[in-house]
Amino acid sequence: MAESQRVVIIGGHGKIALLAAPKLVAAGFSVESLIRGPDQAQDVTEAGAAPRVLDIESADSAELVEAFTGAHAVVFSAGAGGGDPARTKAVDHEAAVRSMDAALEAGVSRYVMVSYARSETDINTVDPTSSFYPYALAKHQADRHLRGTSLDYTILGPGALTLEPASQKITVLDPATAGEVMSNEDASKDTSRENVAEVITETLRSGSAVRATVNFLDGETAIPEALASVSS
């Protein structure tokens, strides 16, 4: 596999990353997954990726540049998991920003961020005293920084994540109204993690949705068709 087709996944032991790795390999990429510890390596290997122990929370810019150099794309699928505001800021915002800047320094232009559907609007609607607010703030700030870079980014905003198998069909939401849709008690808000993995793979396979935000739910439109309609 040519070095130019290597994809580096940050947060390589996460549920979405483990689903995405074999799909990316099947699409013709090689995958290197960054993980926190060697105990996670077997799961990553079984998913078809090459594990690399590099804790995104503590990794400095030079380590990230080394990991990214020569890659085709970087996928950020890491997260602190909530519960600790300081760690949420450290991983979901600060480490994410370091990875963006390191990708630029390493000469990697393609960058896919796994965010969430309300990242553009929750910052204005969630109570700052809520336990969810640090996550909303961190993701909002990371996404905003990414949009200000020269990277060929795609920001993916799934809804409420489920463990359902991929339908390979989604509905793309307007970023400006995604928060309203997600607040509608009568509307389905689910997105299969495996559909997220399918969308990651399709964006990199087809080169679609460059410098665009794709907020989406499980839906009725085939993923390639849905992504082809997204404009930057």
C-alpha positions in Angstrom: 0.0 0.0 0.0 1.4 3.4 -1.0 2.3 5.6 1.9 0.1 8.3 0.4 -2.9 6.1 1.2 -2.3 5.8 4.9 -5.1 7.0 7.2 -4.2 7.8 10.8 -7.1 7.5 13.3 -6.9 9.3 16.6 -8.8 7.5 19.2 -8.3 4.2 17.4 -9.8 2.0 20.1 -13.1 3.8 20.2 -16.3 2.1 18.9 -16.5 4.2 15.7 -12.8 3.8 15.0 -12.9 0.1 15.3 -15.8 0.0 12.9 -14.2 2.4 10.5 -10.8 0.7 10.3 -11.9 -2.4 8.3 -14.1 -0.3 6.0 -11.2 1.9 5.2 -9.0 -1.1 4.5 -11.6 -2.5 2.2 -11.7 0.8 0.4 -8.0 0.6 -0.3 -6.4 2.5 2.5 -3.9 1.3 5.1 -4.9 2.4 8.6 -2.8 3.3 11.6 -4.7 3.8 14.9 -3.3 5.8 17.7 -4.2 4.3 21.1 -3.6 5.1 24.8 -2.0 1.8 25.8 -0.7 -1.5 24.5 -3.6 -3.4 26.1 -5.8 -1.9 23.3 -3.5 -3.2 20.5 -5.1 -6.6 19.9 -8.6 -5.1 19.2 -7.1 -2.6 16.8 -5.1 -5.3 15.0 -8.2 -7.5 14.7 -10.0 -4.6 13.0 -7.3 -4.5 10.3 -5.3 -1.4 11.6 -1.8 -1.0 12.8 -1.8 0.1 16.4 0.5 2.9 17.6 0.7 3.8 21.3 0.5 7.5 21.5 -1.8 9.1 24.1 -3.4 12.1 22.4 -4.0 13.8 25.7 -0.2 14.0 26.5 1.3 13.8 23.0 3.2 16.9 22.0 3.2 18.5 18.6 6.5 16.9 17.5 5.2 13.4 18.3 2.0 14.1 16.4 3.9 15.5 13.4 6.0 12.4 13.3 2.9 10.2 13.5 1.2 12.1 10.7 4.0 12.6 8.3 3.4 10.9 4.9 -0.3 10.1 5.7 -3.1 10.8 3.3 -5.6 11.8 6.0 -6.1 12.2 9.7 -9.4 11.2 11.4 -10.1 12.6 14.9 -12.4 10.1 16.6 -11.1 10.6 20.2 -13.0 11.8 23.2 -12.6 12.1 27.0 -16.0 10.4 27.5 -17.4 13.2 29.7 -17.5 13.4 33.5 -14.3 15.4 34.0 -14.4 19.0 32.6 -10.6 19.4 32.7 -10.0 16.2 30.8 -12.8 17.0 28.3 -11.1 20.3 27.6 -7.7 18.6 27.3 -8.8 16.0 24.9 -11.8 17.3 23.0 -10.5 20.8 22.5 -6.8 21.2 23.2 -5.6 17.8 21.8 -7.8 18.2 18.8 -6.3 21.6 18.0 -2.8 20.2 18.4 -3.6 17.5 16.0 -5.0 19.9 13.4 -1.9 22.1 13.7 0.4 19.0 13.5 -1.4 17.8 10.4 -0.7 21.1 8.7 3.0 21.0 9.8 3.3 17.4 8.6 1.9 18.3 5.2 -1.4 16.3 5.6 -4.2 18.3 4.1 -7.2 15.9 4.6 -8.7 15.9 8.1 -12.0 14.4 9.2 -13.4 15.4 12.6 -16.0 13.3 14.4 -18.1 15.9 16.2 -21.8 15.9 17.0 -24.9 17.3 15.4 -25.5 20.2 17.8 -22.0 21.5 18.1 -22.7 24.8 16.4 -25.8 25.5 18.5 -25.5 24.0 21.9 -23.0 26.6 23.0 -25.9 29.1 22.9 -28.6 26.9 24.4 -27.1 24.6 27.0 -27.0 25.9 30.6 -23.3 26.7 31.4 -23.8 25.0 34.8 -24.9 21.7 33.1 -22.5 18.8 33.2 -22.8 18.6 29.4 -21.6 22.2 28.8 -17.8 21.5 29.0 -18.2 18.9 26.2 -20.4 21.2 24.1 -17.9 24.1 24.6 -14.8 21.9 23.8 -16.4 20.5 20.6 -17.6 23.9 19.5 -14.2 25.4 20.0 -12.4 22.6 18.2 -14.7 22.7 15.3 -14.4 26.5 15.1 -10.6 26.2 15.1 -10.7 23.6 12.3 -12.9 25.8 10.1 -10.3 28.5 10.5 -7.4 26.4 9.2 -6.4 25.7 5.6 -7.0 22.0 6.0 -9.3 20.1 3.6 -11.6 19.2 6.5 -14.9 17.5 6.9 -16.7 17.9 10.2 -19.1 15.0 10.9 -22.0 15.7 13.2 -24.0 12.5 14.0 -27.0 12.4 16.2 -27.6 10.2 19.2 -25.2 7.3 18.7 -26.5 3.7 18.6 -25.1 0.3 18.2 -27.4 -0.6 15.3 -25.9 -2.0 12.2 -25.3 0.4 9.3 -28.3 1.1 7.1 -25.9 2.8 4.7 -28.6 5.5 4.4 -28.6 8.9 6.1 -30.4 12.2 6.2 -28.2 15.3 6.1 -29.3 18.2 8.3 -28.9 21.9 7.7 -26.2 23.0 10.3 -28.2 26.1 11.1 -31.3 24.1 12.1 -29.7 20.9 13.4 -30.2 22.0 17.0 -33.9 22.6 16.4 -34.3 19.2 14.7 -32.5 17.5 17.5 -34.7 19.2 20.1 -37.9 18.0 18.4 -39.3 15.3 20.8 -41.3 13.7 17.9 -38.3 13.3 15.6 -35.9 10.4 15.4 -32.4 11.6 16.5 -30.5 8.4 16.1 -27.3 7.7 14.1 -25.7 4.3 14.0 -22.1 4.3 14.9 -21.5 2.0 11.9 -23.2 4.6 9.7 -20.7 7.1 11.0 -17.9 4.7 10.1 -19.4 4.4 6.6 -19.6 8.2 6.2 -15.9 8.5 7.3 -14.9 5.9 4.7 -17.0 7.5 1.9 -15.7 11.0 2.5 -12.1 9.8 2.2 -12.8 7.4 -0.7 -14.7 9.9 -2.8 -13.2 13.2 -1.6 -16.6 14.5 -0.9 -17.8 17.1 1.6 -14.4 18.9 1.7 -14.4 22.1 3.9 -18.0 21.2 4.9 -19.9 20.3 8.0 -22.1 17.2 7.6 -24.7 16.9 10.4 -26.7 13.7 9.8 -29.1 11.1 11.2 -30.0 7.6 10.0 -32.3 8.2 7.1 -33.4 7.3 3.6 -30.6 8.6 1.2 -27.7 6.4 0.2 -24.5 7.7 1.8 -22.6 8.5 -1.5 -25.6 10.4 -2.8 -26.2 12.3 0.5 -22.5 13.4 0.7 -22.4 14.4 -3.0 -25.1 16.9 -2.3 -23.1 18.6 0.5 -21.5 21.9 -0.4 -18.6 23.7 1.3 
